[in-house]
Amino acid sequence: MQINLRADDGRSEVSIDVRGRELGGDDYWDGNWLDCRVSIRAGDLRGMFDATFRVEEFIRMRDGVRVCMTALDGTFVFETMEEQLSIIAKGDGVGRFTAECMADDASGVRDELTFEFSFDQTQLEPLATDLDKLIKTYPLVGKPR
C-alpha cells in the first residue's frame, strides 16, 4: 500500500510503501509500528530507505489533509517519532501547497536531505482516500497506558 505526494512539475516526490505491521499484536506501543520503505525524488537526487512509522502518524496526516480540503490556507503535517521523515505542507489560500520535506535514512544518524516542492489542491482528495485505506487496513490497536 503506497502513500504518494508529488510535485506538479514531476521533479520531486515522496512515496511511502507500507509493507505491514512490524510486530503485530494488540499492544498500543508495540502493535502500531508499520514497516515502510520511503522513496524520495528531489530534482535529480533519488534515494530510498527503510523506516518504521506509527499508525497514529498517518492518522494525524489524514486528519490534516481533510482540513486542508476545505481550508486552502491550512497546513497538514507528517512527522515521525523516530524523526526519519517530516512533511509540512502549507496552503496559500487559493489552491497551491508547498511541502517542506526532511528525510533521514537512519534514526539518530543525521544523514539528512531537505527539499521542498509545490503541488495543487487536486492531490488532497486522492491522498486522503489512500490514507483512509491505509488506516482501515492497519487500524490503531490498543490504548496508551
C-alpha positions as CSV (number, residue, x, y, z in Angstrom):
1,M,0.0,0.0,0.0
2,Q,1.5,3.3,-1.1
3,I,1.1,6.9,0.0
4,N,2.4,9.4,-2.6
5,L,2.8,13.2,-2.7
6,R,4.2,14.6,-6.0
7,A,5.3,18.0,-7.2
8,D,3.3,19.4,-10.1
9,D,6.4,19.6,-12.3
10,G,7.1,15.9,-11.7
11,R,10.6,16.5,-10.4
12,S,10.0,15.8,-6.7
13,E,8.1,13.1,-4.9
14,V,7.8,11.4,-1.5
15,S,6.5,7.8,-1.6
16,I,5.9,5.6,1.4
17,D,5.3,2.0,0.7
18,V,3.7,0.4,3.8
19,R,4.6,-3.3,3.8
20,G,2.8,-4.4,7.0
21,R,2.9,-4.2,10.8
22,E,6.4,-4.5,12.2
23,L,5.5,-6.6,15.3
24,G,1.8,-7.2,15.3
25,G,-0.2,-7.8,18.5
26,D,-2.7,-5.6,20.3
27,D,-0.3,-3.6,22.5
28,Y,-0.5,0.1,21.8
29,W,3.2,0.8,22.0
30,D,4.4,-2.3,20.0
31,G,1.5,-3.1,17.8
32,N,1.2,0.2,15.9
33,W,4.6,0.3,14.2
34,L,4.4,-0.1,10.4
35,D,7.3,-1.4,8.3
36,C,7.8,1.0,5.5
37,R,10.1,1.8,2.5
38,V,10.5,5.5,1.8
39,S,11.4,6.6,-1.8
40,I,12.5,10.2,-2.4
41,R,13.0,12.2,-5.5
42,A,14.2,15.7,-5.2
43,G,15.1,17.1,-8.6
44,D,17.9,14.9,-9.9
45,L,18.5,13.3,-6.4
46,R,17.0,10.0,-5.7
47,G,17.1,7.6,-2.8
48,M,15.3,5.1,-0.6
49,F,15.5,3.8,2.9
50,D,13.6,1.5,5.3
51,A,11.8,3.0,8.3
52,T,9.1,2.2,10.8
53,F,6.3,4.7,11.3
54,R,3.4,4.6,13.7
55,V,-0.3,4.3,12.7
56,E,-1.2,7.5,14.6
57,E,1.3,9.5,12.5
58,F,-0.7,8.6,9.4
59,I,-4.0,9.4,11.2
60,R,-2.7,12.9,12.0
61,M,-1.7,13.4,8.4
62,R,-5.0,12.2,7.1
63,D,-6.9,14.5,9.5
64,G,-4.8,17.5,8.5
65,V,-5.3,16.7,4.8
66,R,-9.1,16.6,5.3
67,V,-9.0,20.0,6.9
68,C,-7.0,21.4,4.0
69,M,-9.5,20.1,1.5
70,T,-11.9,22.9,2.8
71,A,-9.4,25.4,4.2
72,L,-6.9,26.0,1.4
73,D,-4.8,28.2,3.7
74,G,-4.4,25.2,6.1
75,T,-1.4,23.1,6.9
76,F,-1.0,19.3,7.2
77,V,1.9,17.5,8.7
78,F,3.5,14.1,8.7
79,E,6.2,13.9,11.4
80,T,7.5,10.7,12.8
81,M,8.5,9.7,16.3
82,E,12.0,8.5,15.1
83,E,12.4,11.8,13.1
84,Q,13.2,10.0,9.8
85,L,10.6,11.8,7.7
86,S,8.9,15.1,8.0
87,I,6.5,16.7,5.6
88,I,4.9,20.1,6.4
89,A,2.5,21.2,3.6
90,K,1.1,24.7,3.8
91,G,-1.6,26.1,1.6
92,D,-1.6,29.6,0.1
93,G,-5.4,30.0,0.3
94,V,-6.0,29.7,-3.4
95,G,-5.3,26.0,-4.0
96,R,-1.5,25.8,-4.1
97,F,0.5,24.0,-1.4
98,T,4.2,23.9,-0.6
99,A,5.6,20.8,1.0
100,E,8.8,21.3,3.1
101,C,10.3,17.9,3.5
102,M,13.1,16.3,5.5
103,A,14.3,12.7,5.1
104,D,16.9,11.0,7.3
105,D,17.9,7.4,6.3
106,A,18.6,6.2,9.9
107,S,17.2,7.4,13.2
108,G,19.7,9.4,15.2
109,V,22.5,9.4,12.5
110,R,21.6,12.7,10.7
111,D,22.2,11.8,7.1
112,E,19.6,14.4,6.2
113,L,18.1,15.6,2.9
114,T,15.8,18.6,3.0
115,F,13.8,19.8,0.0
116,E,10.6,21.5,-0.9
117,F,8.1,21.3,-3.8
118,S,4.7,22.7,-4.8
119,F,1.5,20.8,-5.7
120,D,-2.1,21.6,-6.4
121,Q,-5.1,21.0,-4.2
122,T,-6.3,18.3,-6.6
123,Q,-3.9,15.9,-4.9
124,L,-5.6,16.2,-1.5
125,E,-8.7,14.0,-2.2
126,P,-6.7,11.1,-3.5
127,L,-4.1,11.4,-0.7
128,A,-6.9,11.4,1.9
129,T,-8.5,8.4,0.2
130,D,-5.2,6.5,0.2
131,L,-4.6,7.4,3.9
132,D,-8.2,6.2,4.7
133,K,-7.4,2.8,3.0
134,L,-4.1,2.5,4.9
135,I,-5.8,3.3,8.3
136,K,-8.6,0.8,7.5
137,T,-6.0,-1.9,6.6
138,Y,-3.9,-1.1,9.7
139,P,-6.2,0.3,12.4
140,L,-4.8,1.7,15.6
141,V,-4.6,-1.0,18.2
142,G,-4.7,-0.9,22.0
143,K,-4.7,2.2,24.2
144,P,-1.7,4.1,25.7
145,R,-1.2,3.4,29.4
